[in-house]
Amino acid sequence: MHESIYPTPYLPVPQPRTGPMRLLFYGGFLGGLLITAAGLWVGIVQNENIWTAWFTGKFPAWQGIGIGLLIGTVFALGMWYGGRYIEGFAAIRQKIAQALELESIYGWHAVALSLIAAVPEEIFFRGAMQPTLGLILTALIFGVLHAMTRLYFIYAALAGLGLGLLANWYGSLWMPMAAHFAVNCWSLMLLARWSRVENQKAPT
């Protein structure tokens, strides 16, 4: 048998996906860096008391956390069920599924991953960056740093704008941290459930 004169098409090797434990490790490391950078920014550049700047709001912290959790939950569920038939959001789900072992994420993973993402990011972006650079520029930078697609840039920038408005209105970070946590946690749990359902549908 003669070999084909046509070159064999290049087939990309699938890249290994990141599991939840590795995500926790990387997220904890990056979160520590963000909190350290934010503390230096506020303490040295702005010369402010960190606790007063971040955690003293208009009313008790538990109220700010409760309102933030409610807002984040409504936003996350609205975006999930409202956007699940939009092609751009479907493409985002597929990109996330290609990068992460979503089917391995369960409730406690979602809670832990959401905490180590939401708390440091809010401390850095809304606690340190926003008072210096302003609401709009901070939201745009937040969007750019989360931009896996153009649609996700818009989504993240609008989310950053909303979180920034919550920080300005409440006067501290408890509310935006809680809202950010709720969005991440619900999104991860819904993505994990979707991934397990899709895997069950796939032919064996």
N, C-alpha and C positions, 0 to 999 in steps of 0.2 A: 504494500500500500504506500502510495506516494504521500509525502507530507503536503499539507496545504500551502499554496504560495501566498495566501493571505495572512497577514499578521494576526496573532491572537489578540482580541480586544482586551484592553486593560481593565481588570476588575479590581476596584479598590477594596482593600482589606478592611473589614469592619473594625472600628475602633472600640476598645473595651469601655463599657459604661461605668460610671462612678456609682458605687453603692452608698447606702446611708451612713455607714460608720466612717467611711473616708470623707464624706461630706461634713460630718460632725467635726472631724479633726481639722479639715481645712477651714471650715467656718469658724471654729473656735480660735484658730490661729489668726485669721484675718480680722475677726471681731476684736481680739485683743489689740491688734495694731491700730484699728480704727479708734478704739476708746483711748488708747495712749496718745494718738495724734490729736484727737479732739480735746483731751485734757490739757495738752501742751498749748494748743491753739487758744483755748479760752483762758487758761491760767496765765499764759505769758503774753500772747499777742493782744488779747482783749483786756487782760488784767482784771478779770472778774472772779468772784467766788463761784466755784463750779456748782456746788449744791444749789445755791440761790438761782443761778442762771438756768439750771436744767430741771429742777424738781420742786419749785415753789410756784404753785398755780393759783388761780382765782378761788378755787374751792377744793375740798379734800381730795387727796390722791385717789381714793377708792371710787369716787364719783367720776373723776376723769378717766380712770381705767375702764369703768363700766360703760361709759358713753363711747369710749374709743372702741371697745370690743363690739358693741352694737353696730357702730358705723362701719367698722371693718367687715363684720359678718354680712351686713346688707350689701355692701359693695362687692365682696367676693362672690356671693351667691348670685347677685344680679349680673355680674360680668360672666360667670360660668354658664348660667342657664340662658342668658340673653345672647351670648356670643358663641355658643357651641355650634351653630349652623353657619357661622361666618368663616369663609375660607381662610382668611388671614389668621384667625385664632386656631383653626384646625392645623395650620402649618406650624404655628408656635408649639402646639401640643406635641406634634411629631418631632420637632427639633429637641424638645425637652426629653421626650421618650428615647431618642437616639443617644442622648448624653448621660442620662441617669437611669439607674435601676429602679424605676418607679414602682414596679410590682413588689419590691422588697421594703417599701416604706409603709410603716404602720403608724398607729396613733401616737405612740410615744416618740417615734422618730420625727413625726410632723411637728409635735409640740417643741421638742428640743431644737430642731433645725430652725423653726420659726423664731424662737427666742434668741438664738445666737446670730440670727440675721437682723431681726427687727431692732433689738436694743442697741447694738453698736452702730447700725446705720442711722438710726434716729439721733443718737448722741453726736455722731459725726456731722451728718447733713443738716439736721434741724437745730442741733445744739451749738455746733461750732461754725459751720459754714454759712448758714442762713443769716445770722445776725451781722455777718461781715459782708457777704456778697449779695444779700437780698433774696426775696422770695422767688422771683422769676428765674434768675440765673441759677440758683441752687436747684430748682426743679428741672431745668434744662440739663444741668450736669448730671443729676440723678437719672434722668432719662437716657442720656448718652451712655452712662456706665452700665445700664441694664439693657442696652439696645441689641438684642439678638436678631431682630428684624425691624423694619421701619415702623410697622404697626405697634410692635412692642415698645419702641422708643416713645411713640405717642402715648400709649397706655401708661408707661412708667413715668413720663414727664407729668401727665395729668394727675397720676397718683401722688407724685412728689409735691405737686402744687396743692392738692387737697390736704396732705399731711402737714405741709407748711402752714396752711391756713388754720388747721387745728392747733398747731403749736402757737401761732400768734394769738388766736382767740382765747385759748386756755391759759397761756402764759407759762407753760412748762412742757416737758416731754412725755408726761405720763399718758396723755390722751393719744398723741400720734404714735407712741410706741405700742400701745394696746391695739390701735387700729391696724398698724402695720403687721403686728403679730397675727391678728385675726385673719387678715387677707392672706398672708403666707400660709397659715395653718390650714385654713379651709381649702386653699388652692392645692396644697400638697396632698391633702386627703382625697380630694376629688380627682386629682390626676392619678393617684395611686389606684383608686377604685376603677377609674376608666381603663388604666393599663392592664389591670387584672382581667377585666371583662374582655378587652381586646385580645389578650393572650388566650383566653378560653375559646374565642371564636376562631383563632388561627388553626389551620389544619396541622395535624401532628404527623 
